[in-house]
Amino acid sequence: MDALSPTSKQSDKYRDWQRGYRAGYYAGSGDYGCYLHVPSVGGSSSYKSGYRAGYKAGWKNHHCVA
């Protein structure tokens, strides 16, 4: 199997990850807390890991704003 050509399953996972990232970034951007607490979300494992990554990124940009 060619590792460079993603299977449809992999691209589905990637799409899930991107959706999770966008949702997480949006949520993280609204979290002004000084301590990172990523809420747990439902969905596939790809969605969840994307959400966590996005949440952290959004939170880093906005956390601890007085």
C-alpha positions as CSV (number, residue, x, y, z in Angstrom):
1,M,0.0,0.0,0.0
2,D,1.3,3.5,-0.9
3,A,1.7,5.5,2.3
4,L,1.5,8.8,0.4
5,S,-1.9,8.3,-1.0
6,P,-4.4,8.8,1.9
7,T,-7.3,6.4,2.0
8,S,-10.8,7.8,2.3
9,K,-10.8,6.8,5.9
10,Q,-7.7,8.9,6.6
11,S,-9.2,11.9,4.8
12,D,-12.4,11.5,6.9
13,K,-10.2,11.5,10.0
14,Y,-8.5,14.7,8.8
15,R,-11.8,16.4,8.1
16,D,-13.0,15.4,11.6
17,W,-9.8,16.8,13.0
18,Q,-10.2,20.1,11.2
19,R,-13.8,20.4,12.3
20,G,-12.7,19.7,15.9
21,Y,-9.9,22.2,15.6
22,R,-12.2,25.0,14.4
23,A,-14.8,24.3,17.1
24,G,-12.1,24.1,19.7
25,Y,-10.4,27.3,18.6
26,Y,-13.7,29.1,18.7
27,A,-14.4,27.8,22.2
28,G,-10.9,28.4,23.4
29,S,-10.9,32.0,22.2
30,G,-13.9,32.7,24.5
31,D,-12.2,31.1,27.5
32,Y,-10.5,34.0,29.4
33,G,-9.5,31.8,32.4
34,C,-5.9,31.8,33.5
35,Y,-5.8,28.0,33.7
36,L,-6.3,25.9,30.6
37,H,-9.3,23.5,31.0
38,V,-10.4,21.9,27.8
39,P,-14.0,20.7,28.1
40,S,-14.6,17.2,27.0
41,V,-16.5,16.8,23.7
42,G,-18.2,13.9,22.0
43,G,-17.3,12.7,18.6
44,S,-14.6,10.6,17.0
45,S,-11.1,10.5,18.4
46,S,-9.9,12.6,15.5
47,Y,-12.5,15.3,16.3
48,K,-11.5,15.2,20.0
49,S,-7.8,15.6,19.3
50,G,-8.5,18.4,16.9
51,Y,-10.7,20.1,19.4
52,R,-8.1,19.9,22.1
53,A,-5.4,21.3,19.8
54,G,-7.7,24.1,18.6
55,Y,-8.8,24.9,22.1
56,K,-5.3,25.3,23.4
57,A,-4.4,27.5,20.4
58,G,-7.4,29.8,20.9
59,W,-6.9,29.9,24.6
60,K,-3.2,30.8,24.3
61,N,-4.2,33.9,22.2
62,H,-6.7,35.1,24.7
63,H,-6.2,33.8,28.2
64,C,-5.8,35.9,31.2
65,V,-7.2,39.1,29.7
66,A,-8.3,41.3,32.6
